[in-house]
Amino acid sequence: MAKKQKILDGFFPGFLSFLRSFFCWYLISKKKYSGKKVLLILVAITIVGVLLNRFKQF
């Protein structure tokens, strides 16, 4: 996994951060979601990712 991440970071440094920011902008401006709702969606995505072992736990 670390090797793939290194390769992707070489091509697209900060790409996931950009996607997250674009997703939040889309929800707030196009779908008219509130900031609170967007934050709850991001927390839910994080919790599901941790439970599925997609994100490292601290």
N, CA, C and O atoms as a GROMACS GRO file, in nm:
protein
  232
    1MET      N    1   0.083  -0.119   0.000
    1MET     CA    2   0.000   0.000   0.000
    1MET      C    3   0.086   0.125   0.000
    1MET      O    4   0.055   0.222  -0.069
    2ALA      N    5   0.194   0.125   0.076
    2ALA     CA    6   0.279   0.243   0.085
    2ALA      C    7   0.345   0.273  -0.048
    2ALA      O    8   0.366   0.390  -0.082
    3LYS      N    9   0.377   0.169  -0.125
    3LYS     CA   10   0.440   0.189  -0.255
    3LYS      C   11   0.343   0.257  -0.352
    3LYS      O   12   0.382   0.348  -0.425
    4LYS      N   13   0.218   0.213  -0.352
    4LYS     CA   14   0.116   0.274  -0.438
    4LYS      C   15   0.093   0.420  -0.398
    4LYS      O   16   0.081   0.507  -0.484
    5GLN      N   17   0.088   0.445  -0.268
    5GLN     CA   18   0.066   0.581  -0.219
    5GLN      C   19   0.180   0.672  -0.260
    5GLN      O   20   0.157   0.788  -0.295
    6LYS      N   21   0.303   0.622  -0.256
    6LYS     CA   22   0.419   0.700  -0.296
    6LYS      C   23   0.413   0.736  -0.444
    6LYS      O   24   0.445   0.848  -0.483
    7ILE      N   25   0.371   0.641  -0.526
    7ILE     CA   26   0.360   0.665  -0.670
    7ILE      C   27   0.251   0.769  -0.698
    7ILE      O   28   0.272   0.862  -0.776
    8LEU      N   29   0.135   0.753  -0.633
    8LEU     CA   30   0.026   0.849  -0.653
    8LEU      C   31   0.064   0.988  -0.604
    8LEU      O   32   0.030   1.088  -0.668
    9ASP      N   33   0.133   0.997  -0.493
    9ASP     CA   34   0.176   1.126  -0.442
    9ASP      C   35   0.277   1.192  -0.536
    9ASP      O   36   0.286   1.315  -0.542
   10GLY      N   37   0.353   1.111  -0.608
   10GLY     CA   38   0.447   1.166  -0.705
   10GLY      C   39   0.375   1.232  -0.821
   10GLY      O   40   0.420   1.336  -0.870
   11PHE      N   41   0.266   1.174  -0.865
   11PHE     CA   42   0.189   1.230  -0.977
   11PHE      C   43   0.093   1.340  -0.931
   11PHE      O   44   0.082   1.444  -0.996
   12PHE      N   45   0.026   1.316  -0.822
   12PHE     CA   46  -0.078   1.408  -0.776
   12PHE      C   47  -0.057   1.444  -0.629
   12PHE      O   48  -0.133   1.397  -0.544
   13PRO      N   49   0.042   1.524  -0.595
   13PRO     CA   50   0.060   1.561  -0.454
   13PRO      C   51  -0.058   1.645  -0.406
   13PRO      O   52  -0.093   1.746  -0.467
   14GLY      N   53  -0.118   1.603  -0.298
   14GLY     CA   54  -0.231   1.676  -0.242
   14GLY      C   55  -0.362   1.656  -0.317
   14GLY      O   56  -0.456   1.732  -0.297
   15PHE      N   57  -0.369   1.556  -0.403
   15PHE     CA   58  -0.490   1.535  -0.483
   15PHE      C   59  -0.610   1.498  -0.397
   15PHE      O   60  -0.722   1.544  -0.423
   16LEU      N   61  -0.589   1.415  -0.295
   16LEU     CA   62  -0.702   1.377  -0.208
   16LEU      C   63  -0.754   1.497  -0.130
   16LEU      O   64  -0.875   1.508  -0.106
   17SER      N   65  -0.666   1.585  -0.089
   17SER     CA   66  -0.710   1.707  -0.020
   17SER      C   67  -0.793   1.794  -0.113
   17SER      O   68  -0.893   1.853  -0.072
   18PHE      N   69  -0.751   1.801  -0.237
   18PHE     CA   70  -0.827   1.877  -0.337
   18PHE      C   71  -0.966   1.816  -0.356
   18PHE      O   72  -1.065   1.888  -0.361
   19LEU      N   73  -0.972   1.683  -0.368
   19LEU     CA   74  -1.101   1.617  -0.386
   19LEU      C   75  -1.194   1.640  -0.267
   19LEU      O   76  -1.314   1.663  -0.284
   20ARG      N   77  -1.137   1.634  -0.147
   20ARG     CA   78  -1.218   1.658  -0.027
   20ARG      C   79  -1.271   1.800  -0.027
   20ARG      O   80  -1.388   1.823   0.004
   21SER      N   81  -1.186   1.897  -0.060
   21SER     CA   82  -1.229   2.037  -0.064
   21SER      C   83  -1.335   2.059  -0.172
   21SER      O   84  -1.433   2.130  -0.148
   22PHE      N   85  -1.316   1.999  -0.288
   22PHE     CA   86  -1.414   2.012  -0.396
   22PHE      C   87  -1.547   1.949  -0.356
   22PHE      O   88  -1.653   2.004  -0.386
   23PHE      N   89  -1.543   1.834  -0.289
   23PHE     CA   90  -1.664   1.767  -0.241
   23PHE      C   91  -1.740   1.856  -0.144
   23PHE      O   92  -1.862   1.868  -0.153
   24CYS      N   93  -1.669   1.918  -0.050
   24CYS     CA   94  -1.733   2.007   0.047
   24CYS      C   95  -1.793   2.129  -0.023
   24CYS      O   96  -1.906   2.168   0.007
   25TRP      N   97  -1.718   2.189  -0.116
   25TRP     CA   98  -1.768   2.304  -0.190
   25TRP      C   99  -1.894   2.267  -0.267
   25TRP      O  100  -1.992   2.342  -0.268
   26TYR      N  101  -1.892   2.150  -0.331
   26TYR     CA  102  -2.007   2.104  -0.409
   26TYR      C  103  -2.130   2.089  -0.319
   26TYR      O  104  -2.239   2.134  -0.355
   27LEU      N  105  -2.113   2.027  -0.205
   27LEU     CA  106  -2.227   2.007  -0.116
   27LEU      C  107  -2.282   2.138  -0.063
   27LEU      O  108  -2.404   2.156  -0.054
   28ILE      N  109  -2.194   2.231  -0.028
   28ILE     CA  110  -2.239   2.357   0.029
   28ILE      C  111  -2.300   2.449  -0.076
   28ILE      O  112  -2.407   2.506  -0.054
   29SER      N  113  -2.234   2.464  -0.190
   29SER     CA  114  -2.283   2.562  -0.286
   29SER      C  115  -2.386   2.507  -0.385
   29SER      O  116  -2.479   2.578  -0.421
   30LYS      N  117  -2.371   2.385  -0.427
   30LYS     CA  118  -2.463   2.332  -0.528
   30LYS      C  119  -2.582   2.260  -0.467
   30LYS      O  120  -2.694   2.273  -0.517
   31LYS      N  121  -2.560   2.185  -0.362
   31LYS     CA  122  -2.667   2.110  -0.298
   31LYS      C  123  -2.732   2.185  -0.182
   31LYS      O  124  -2.832   2.140  -0.126
   32LYS      N  125  -2.674   2.301  -0.147
   32LYS     CA  126  -2.726   2.388  -0.041
   32LYS      C  127  -2.729   2.319   0.096
   32LYS      O  128  -2.821   2.341   0.175
   33TYR      N  129  -2.628   2.236   0.123
   33TYR     CA  130  -2.614   2.175   0.255
   33TYR      C  131  -2.553   2.276   0.350
   33TYR      O  132  -2.477   2.364   0.307
   34SER      N  133  -2.584   2.265   0.476
   34SER     CA  134  -2.522   2.352   0.576
   34SER      C  135  -2.383   2.297   0.611
   34SER      O  136  -2.352   2.181   0.584
   35GLY      N  137  -2.301   2.383   0.670
   35GLY     CA  138  -2.168   2.341   0.711
   35GLY      C  139  -2.173   2.229   0.812
   35GLY      O  140  -2.088   2.140   0.812
   36LYS      N  141  -2.272   2.234   0.899
   36LYS     CA  142  -2.287   2.129   1.001
   36LYS      C  143  -2.315   1.994   0.936
   36LYS      O  144  -2.259   1.892   0.977
   37LYS      N  145  -2.401   1.993   0.836
   37LYS     CA  146  -2.435   1.868   0.768
   37LYS      C  147  -2.314   1.812   0.693
   37LYS      O  148  -2.291   1.691   0.693
   38VAL      N  149  -2.237   1.900   0.630
   38VAL     CA  150  -2.116   1.857   0.558
   38VAL      C  151  -2.016   1.797   0.656
   38VAL      O  152  -1.955   1.694   0.628
   39LEU      N  153  -2.000   1.861   0.771
   39LEU     CA  154  -1.909   1.809   0.872
   39LEU      C  155  -1.953   1.671   0.920
   39LEU      O  156  -1.869   1.582   0.937
   40LEU      N  157  -2.080   1.653   0.942
   40LEU     CA  158  -2.131   1.522   0.984
   40LEU      C  159  -2.109   1.416   0.876
   40LEU      O  160  -2.079   1.301   0.909
   41ILE      N  161  -2.122   1.453   0.750
   41ILE     CA  162  -2.097   1.359   0.641
   41ILE      C  163  -1.950   1.318   0.641
   41ILE      O  164  -1.918   1.200   0.625
   42LEU      N  165  -1.858   1.416   0.660
   42LEU     CA  166  -1.716   1.384   0.663
   42LEU      C  167  -1.680   1.295   0.782
   42LEU      O  168  -1.597   1.205   0.769
   43VAL      N  169  -1.743   1.319   0.896
   43VAL     CA  170  -1.719   1.235   1.014
   43VAL      C  171  -1.770   1.093   0.987
   43VAL      O  172  -1.704   0.996   1.022
   44ALA      N  173  -1.887   1.082   0.925
   44ALA     CA  174  -1.943   0.949   0.894
   44ALA      C  175  -1.852   0.873   0.796
   44ALA      O  176  -1.830   0.753   0.813
   45ILE      N  177  -1.800   0.943   0.696
   45ILE     CA  178  -1.709   0.878   0.600
   45ILE      C  179  -1.583   0.830   0.672
   45ILE      O  180  -1.533   0.722   0.643
   46THR      N  181  -1.533   0.911   0.765
   46THR     CA  182  -1.413   0.873   0.840
   46THR      C  183  -1.439   0.751   0.928
   46THR      O  184  -1.357   0.660   0.933
   47ILE      N  185  -1.551   0.750   0.998
   47ILE     CA  186  -1.584   0.637   1.086
   47ILE      C  187  -1.598   0.508   1.005
   47ILE      O  188  -1.547   0.404   1.045
   48VAL      N  189  -1.667   0.515   0.892
   48VAL     CA  190  -1.684   0.396   0.808
   48VAL      C  191  -1.547   0.351   0.755
   48VAL      O  192  -1.519   0.231   0.751
   49GLY      N  193  -1.463   0.446   0.715
   49GLY     CA  194  -1.329   0.411   0.667
   49GLY      C  195  -1.245   0.343   0.772
   49GLY      O  196  -1.173   0.247   0.743
   50VAL      N  197  -1.253   0.390   0.896
   50VAL     CA  198  -1.177   0.328   1.005
   50VAL      C  199  -1.231   0.188   1.034
   50VAL      O  200  -1.154   0.095   1.056
   51LEU      N  201  -1.362   0.174   1.034
   51LEU     CA  202  -1.421   0.043   1.062
   51LEU      C  203  -1.388  -0.058   0.952
   51LEU      O  204  -1.378  -0.178   0.980
   52LEU      N  205  -1.371  -0.013   0.831
   52LEU     CA  206  -1.336  -0.102   0.721
   52LEU      C  207  -1.184  -0.112   0.701
   52LEU      O  208  -1.138  -0.171   0.604
   53ASN      N  209  -1.108  -0.056   0.795
   53ASN     CA  210  -0.962  -0.056   0.791
   53ASN      C  211  -0.905   0.011   0.666
   53ASN      O  212  -0.801  -0.030   0.616
   54ARG      N  213  -0.973   0.113   0.615
   54ARG     CA  214  -0.922   0.188   0.502
   54ARG      C  215  -0.834   0.304   0.547
   54ARG      O  216  -0.747   0.349   0.474
   55PHE      N  217  -0.858   0.352   0.668
   55PHE     CA  218  -0.779   0.461   0.724
   55PHE      C  219  -0.708   0.409   0.848
   55PHE      O  220  -0.760   0.322   0.919
   56LYS      N  221  -0.590   0.459   0.874
   56LYS     CA  222  -0.517   0.416   0.993
   56LYS      C  223  -0.579   0.478   1.117
   56LYS      O  224  -0.621   0.593   1.116
   57GLN      N  225  -0.584   0.400   1.223
   57GLN     CA  226  -0.633   0.450   1.351
   57GLN      C  227  -0.518   0.511   1.427
   57GLN      O  228  -0.405   0.464   1.416
   58PHE      N  229  -0.547   0.614   1.503
   58PHE     CA  230  -0.443   0.680   1.584
   58PHE      C  231  -0.449   0.632   1.725
   58PHE      O  232  -0.369   0.675   1.808
   0.00000   0.00000   0.00000
